[in-house]
Amino acid sequence: MQVFRHIPTSLQPPCALAIGNFDGMHLGHQALLGALMQTADSLKLTSAVMTFEPHPREFFAPESAPARLCSMREKLEHFAAAGVERVYVCRFNQRFARVSADEFMQTILRNALNAQTILVGEDFRFGAMRAGSIIDFIEEKFNLISLPQVNLADARVSSTRVRSALAVGNLQEAALLLGRSYSISGKVVHGAKRGRQLGFPTANVHMRHERPALTGVYAVKLDGLNAVANLGVRPTIVGVPKLSLEVHVIDFNGDLYEKHVHVEFLHKIRDEMKFDGLDALKVQIAADVVAARAFFINHR
């Protein structure tokens, strides 16, 4: 899979192009990618995706932007798994925000990306001030495939709905909306080794964004291994609060440093809490491990 961090200046091979933010890669996104792959195959076109970084709402109103469900790297992993051949990552900045709907269609989609078929959700908006819609694609004679919304339990599947489920610890609903367990991937980096000092060594997974969709203590799988994870700012630790994802792999003594791992969130054990010192924290971590063990025994 080829990844472009800018819009190429030369005309690209003719493609079928799916456009969207794809945050979380839920069932609706998967339906769009499935249609993309079928269309590209039937029309003998290159399969391509256009997505945006950062999320437009992060650019316009960072203080009220929604929590991130996945990083750009995680999006790219999903695209690669789907078989997408090309990904165009559009840097959403002031210049891009001023691109008119007509310029977006003619200069970018037609004259640069050579998009022969456009695939979007039925509510897709584009261009400065979100002035463009699927009607504009039709009027400009684009071959358009507009996918209807995907529903689950009589409600639309959306990134907002996934975030809401995760925020209240409803991992089961989130998994239904995603078609898989919610996960975070990242590289294991060196930390302060406090977990080891407490008797519970942890893998510190580097977070690529500072506003996760969930926090707390969870029973998780780290690359298939039973584990317990804390995602939050570690309020008991003295110092400047810093978001971290710390994973203690149960009954494991191997070395995970520098490895890129996937952490699947399966069951919420509790919210993050502040304790009266490290001794109290150690007692609670032991209880969390017991709770995680019990979960895995009951969910074999």
HELIX and SHEET records of a PDB file:
HELIX    1   1 LEU A   27  LEU A   43  1                                  17    
HELIX    2   2 PRO A   56  PHE A   60  1                                   5    
HELIX    3   3 PRO A   62  SER A   64  5                                   3    
HELIX    4   4 MET A   72  ALA A   82  1                                  11    
HELIX    5   5 GLN A   94  ALA A   97  1                                   4    
HELIX    6   6 ALA A  101  GLU A  103  1                                   3    
HELIX    7   7 PHE A  104  ARG A  110  3                                   7    
HELIX    8   8 ALA A  128  ARG A  130  5                                   3    
HELIX    9   9 ILE A  134  GLU A  139  1                                   6    
HELIX   10  10 SER A  159  ALA A  167  1                                   9    
HELIX   11  11 LEU A  171  LEU A  178  1                                   8    
HELIX   12  12 ARG A  194  GLN A  197  1                                   4    
HELIX   13  13 LEU A  278  ASN A  298  1                                  21    
SHEET    1   A 6 GLN A   2  PHE A   4  0                                        
SHEET    2   A 6 ARG A  86  ARG A  91  1                                        
SHEET    3   A 6 THR A  46  GLU A  53  1                                        
SHEET    4   A 6 CYS A  15  ILE A  19  1                                        
SHEET    5   A 6 ALA A 115  GLY A 121  1                                        
SHEET    6   A 6 ASN A 143  LEU A 147  1                                        
SHEET    1   B 2 ASN A 151  LEU A 152  0                                        
SHEET    2   B 2 ALA A 155  ARG A 156 -1                                        
SHEET    1   C 7 SER A 183  VAL A 189  0                                        
SHEET    2   C 7 ALA A 203  VAL A 205 -1                                        
SHEET    3   C 7 SER A 244  VAL A 249 -1                                        
SHEET    4   C 7 LEU A 225  GLY A 232 -1                                        
SHEET    5   C 7 GLY A 216  LEU A 222 -1                                        
SHEET    6   C 7 HIS A 260  ARG A 270 -1                                        
SHEET    7   C 7 SER A 183  VAL A 189 -1                                        
END                                                                             
